[in-house]
Amino acid sequence: MPSKNTSMNTKMKTFLIFFFAFIFTAVIAVYQRMTGPTYPVRGKVEINNQQIKYQLLTSASGSEDAPLFLQVPDRSVTGEIRFKRFKSNDSITTKPLIRAGNYLVTFIPHQPAAGKIQYKITLTSNNVQYELSKKDVVLRYKGSVPATWLIPHIFFIFLAMLFSTITGLEAIFKGKNTLLYTWITIITLLLGGLILGPIVQKFSFGAYWTGWPFGHDMTDNKSLLAFIFWIIALVIQYRNREKRAWPVIAAFVMLVVFLIPHSVLGSEIDYSKDQKTETHGN
């Protein structure tokens, strides 16, 4: 019969594993948000001794032109947008920004799902120009995803990351619940990445799956790779509970998967060829 101290130590170890895994997953979630395709290009510029903060859109949904607002109270400041379709042979179009009270406003032309616009904003005052980005910003359009699908997708994906980390730590510290946590990781990854993920992608870009063996989409392939490693870890544990290396390996692969920016090899239309590429990413 285990002593009281042993029981307390086990509970403390479990608490610390869960606590660390939660903090770690939260950090990964922030990283994913900041490197994802919907995170705007942020910055600030000083004009006439006034600091102007801006957010330049990188993602838009719906069927209308995407509005871009810049808060610029100084009415001596004007601006323009230069843009063209991304991966196209279009000539660059230049339009002035519209003054609306304390804001300069423009509308970025709508594109079909996975269509992209590259653009640059320039502000001018006293014949001095201020470019808000060193290189063109790329905005990608996507279809609207109902919250009833998007929220569970995000929830289960990060729950999978949480239990992946817990399982890896449980294996390292020789806990008794490695197999249980492996099952939870697999189920949440299956729900979030391989069931709800394709549904979200269908709403966003019109395709359920364009990863292996049908294409080279990074988002699909990342989910599939992580799932395969966790299945291997599960099978090996059933064969020999003492072999704890594979849950650790699977957790490491899951970490690498989450560290790859979400939009790498994202879906886009190649207007120079008038066809849609095979890859996409939410």
Secondary structure, DSSP 8 states (H G I E B T S, - for coil): ---HHHHHHHHHHHHHHHHHHHHHHHHHHHHHHHHSTT--EEEEEEETTEEEEEEE--EEESSS-EEEEEE---TT-EEEEEEEETTS----EEEE-EEETTEEEEEE----TT-EEEEEEEEEETTEEEES-SS-EEEEEE----HHHHHHHHHHHHHHHHHHHHHHHHHHTT-S-HHHHHHHHHHHHIIIIIIHHHHHHHHHHS-S--STTT---HHHHHHHHHHHHHHHHHHHHHH-TT--HHHHHHHHHHHHHHHS-TTTT---EETTTTEE-S----
